[in-house]
Amino acid sequence: MREENAAATVDGNALAGLLAGVFEGDATMLVGVCAGCGAAAALAETIVEIDDTCAIARCRTCTHTLLTVLQDDESVRVVFGMLRELRRV
């Protein structure tokens, strides 16, 4: 999704509700490592492009897509992009 097509560009805290059914606890506190630039940060610190069906989390340092959350009436899917590692701190 291009930024101009997103309904909003927000920070990674917008992922909390979307990922609640996929990960136990607050997923925005998980630390991700970008495979593109090696930056490590909490998912809450990512840049998120979001609309009614999709949220794209991008690395704040290099803007690579870390993960995409797809949502419909029946399920939530997480598609991993340049996310090399995801860990609890």
C-alpha positions as CSV (number, residue, x, y, z in Angstrom):
1,M,0.0,0.0,0.0
2,R,1.4,3.4,-0.9
3,E,1.2,6.0,1.8
4,E,-1.2,8.2,-0.3
5,N,-3.6,5.2,-0.5
6,A,-3.5,4.5,3.3
7,A,-6.5,5.9,5.3
8,A,-3.9,6.9,8.0
9,T,-0.2,6.8,8.8
10,V,0.3,6.2,12.5
11,D,2.8,4.7,14.9
12,G,3.0,1.0,15.7
13,N,0.6,1.3,18.7
14,A,-2.2,0.9,16.1
15,L,-1.1,-2.8,15.8
16,A,-2.1,-3.6,19.4
17,G,-5.8,-4.5,18.6
18,L,-5.0,-6.2,15.3
19,L,-2.4,-8.5,16.8
20,A,-4.2,-9.2,20.1
21,G,-5.7,-12.4,18.7
22,V,-2.4,-13.6,17.2
23,F,0.1,-12.9,19.9
24,E,-0.3,-13.3,23.7
25,G,0.0,-10.0,25.6
26,D,0.8,-6.6,24.1
27,A,2.5,-7.3,20.7
28,T,3.6,-3.7,20.4
29,M,6.2,-4.3,23.1
30,L,7.9,-7.0,21.1
31,V,11.2,-6.0,19.6
32,G,11.7,-6.5,15.9
33,V,15.0,-6.5,14.0
34,C,14.9,-5.3,10.4
35,A,16.6,-7.6,7.9
36,G,17.3,-4.6,5.7
37,C,19.2,-2.2,8.0
38,G,19.6,-4.2,11.3
39,A,17.7,-1.6,13.4
40,A,16.0,-3.1,16.5
41,A,13.0,-1.4,18.0
42,A,9.6,-2.2,19.6
43,L,6.8,-2.7,17.2
44,A,5.2,0.4,18.8
45,E,7.9,2.5,17.2
46,T,7.2,1.4,13.6
47,I,5.5,3.5,11.0
48,V,2.1,1.9,10.2
49,E,0.1,2.6,7.1
50,I,-3.5,1.5,7.9
51,D,-6.9,1.2,6.3
52,D,-10.0,-1.0,6.9
53,T,-8.4,-4.3,5.8
54,C,-4.7,-3.9,6.1
55,A,-1.9,-2.5,8.3
56,I,1.7,-2.3,7.0
57,A,4.4,-1.9,9.6
58,R,7.5,-0.3,8.2
59,C,11.0,0.1,9.8
60,R,11.3,3.7,11.0
61,T,15.0,3.7,10.0
62,C,14.9,2.4,6.4
63,T,11.2,2.1,5.6
64,H,11.3,-1.6,4.6
65,T,8.1,-3.5,5.2
66,L,8.5,-5.5,8.4
67,L,5.1,-7.2,8.5
68,T,1.6,-6.8,7.1
69,V,-1.5,-7.6,9.0
70,L,-4.5,-8.5,6.8
71,Q,-8.0,-8.6,8.4
72,D,-11.4,-9.7,7.1
73,D,-14.6,-10.7,8.7
74,E,-13.4,-14.1,9.6
75,S,-9.6,-13.9,10.4
76,V,-6.4,-12.0,10.9
77,R,-3.3,-13.0,9.0
78,V,0.2,-11.8,9.6
79,V,2.6,-11.8,6.6
80,F,6.2,-11.3,7.5
81,G,8.4,-9.2,5.2
82,M,11.8,-7.9,6.3
83,L,11.4,-8.8,9.9
84,R,14.5,-10.9,10.7
85,E,13.7,-11.4,14.4
86,L,10.9,-10.8,16.9
87,R,11.5,-11.1,20.6
88,R,10.2,-10.2,24.0
89,V,12.3,-8.0,26.2
